[in-house]
Amino acid sequence: MLHFKCLDDLNQLHRSDPAYPHVQRLIQTCLLHDGYDPEAEGWIVVCEQSDIGQPLTDLGWTDQLIDLPFEANRHLDGFYECVLICNNEFGIVFLIPDAEWLPEALRDHIERYLED
């Protein structure tokens, strides 16, 4: 699981990584404003195959992705952008590859919240 809280965090991905343009766009649209505080407002997470079916301990949670009540999900260029709103101010955008290794149950859970 990769966490992105500022533009410099984009260096965790190589420019050729298919997630790179998605994360870059999300950082620019969601995080780059005056006074942004990731601990108060949230950040972007890129999920990897090893995160699937595991507790989200990187976030300090015991829940798995399939347990999260996502909102306003989108499917773009091979990725799911899944929004989790925790309260009125804090949310996390999960970027999840639409890969063969994604379990069907999790894919169904994500697609239940897809925007038209």
C-alpha positions in Angstrom: 0.0 0.0 0.0 1.4 3.3 -1.1 0.4 6.6 0.6 0.3 9.9 -1.2 0.0 13.0 1.0 1.9 15.5 -1.1 3.3 16.0 -4.6 6.8 14.7 -3.5 5.2 11.4 -2.6 4.6 10.8 -6.3 8.3 9.8 -6.4 7.2 6.4 -5.0 6.0 5.6 -8.5 8.1 5.4 -11.7 6.7 7.6 -14.4 6.0 4.5 -16.5 3.8 3.0 -13.8 0.2 2.9 -15.0 -1.0 4.4 -11.7 1.3 7.4 -12.1 -1.0 9.7 -14.1 -4.0 8.8 -11.9 -2.1 9.6 -8.7 -0.7 12.8 -10.3 -4.2 14.0 -11.3 -5.7 13.1 -7.9 -2.9 14.9 -6.0 -3.4 18.0 -8.2 -7.2 18.0 -7.8 -7.6 16.8 -4.2 -4.5 17.8 -2.2 -2.9 20.9 -3.7 -4.7 23.7 -1.9 -3.7 26.2 0.7 -3.7 24.9 4.2 -4.1 21.2 3.2 -3.5 18.9 6.1 -3.5 15.2 5.3 -4.1 14.2 8.9 -7.3 16.3 9.0 -8.5 15.9 5.4 -7.2 12.6 4.1 -5.0 11.4 1.2 -4.6 9.0 -1.6 -3.7 5.3 -1.3 -2.6 3.0 -4.1 -3.5 -0.6 -3.3 -1.2 -3.5 -4.3 -1.9 -7.2 -4.7 -0.5 -7.9 -1.3 -3.1 -5.6 0.3 -6.0 -7.6 -0.9 -7.7 -9.7 1.7 -5.6 -8.2 4.5 -6.5 -5.9 7.3 -5.6 -2.3 6.4 -3.0 -2.0 9.1 -1.1 0.8 7.2 -4.1 2.9 8.1 -4.4 1.6 11.6 -7.6 -0.3 10.8 -8.6 -4.0 11.1 -11.1 -3.7 8.2 -10.3 -5.1 4.8 -11.1 -3.3 1.5 -14.2 -5.4 1.1 -15.5 -4.1 4.4 -15.4 -0.4 3.5 -18.5 1.6 2.5 -17.1 3.3 -0.6 -18.9 6.2 -2.2 -18.7 7.7 -5.7 -16.4 5.1 -7.2 -15.2 5.4 -10.8 -13.5 3.1 -13.3 -10.9 4.8 -15.4 -8.2 3.3 -17.6 -7.8 0.0 -15.7 -8.2 1.4 -12.2 -11.0 1.8 -9.7 -11.0 5.1 -7.8 -12.9 4.4 -4.6 -13.8 7.2 -2.2 -14.1 6.5 1.5 -15.6 9.4 3.4 -14.9 8.9 7.1 -16.5 12.2 8.4 -17.4 15.6 7.1 -13.7 16.6 6.6 -11.7 13.4 6.2 -11.6 11.0 3.3 -9.3 8.6 1.5 -9.2 7.9 -2.2 -8.2 4.3 -2.8 -6.7 3.6 -6.3 -7.2 -0.1 -6.9 -6.0 -1.8 -10.1 -8.6 -3.6 -12.1 -6.3 -6.6 -12.4 -6.8 -10.3 -12.8 -5.8 -10.9 -9.2 -8.6 -8.7 -7.9 -11.1 -11.1 -6.3 -14.5 -11.2 -7.8 -16.2 -10.5 -4.5 -14.1 -7.3 -4.0 -14.8 -6.3 -7.6 -18.5 -6.7 -7.1 -18.3 -4.7 -3.9 -16.5 -1.8 -5.6 -18.8 -1.9 -8.7 -21.9 -1.6 -6.4 -20.8 2.0 -5.7 -19.8 2.9 -9.3 -21.1 6.3 -10.5 -22.9 6.2 -13.8 
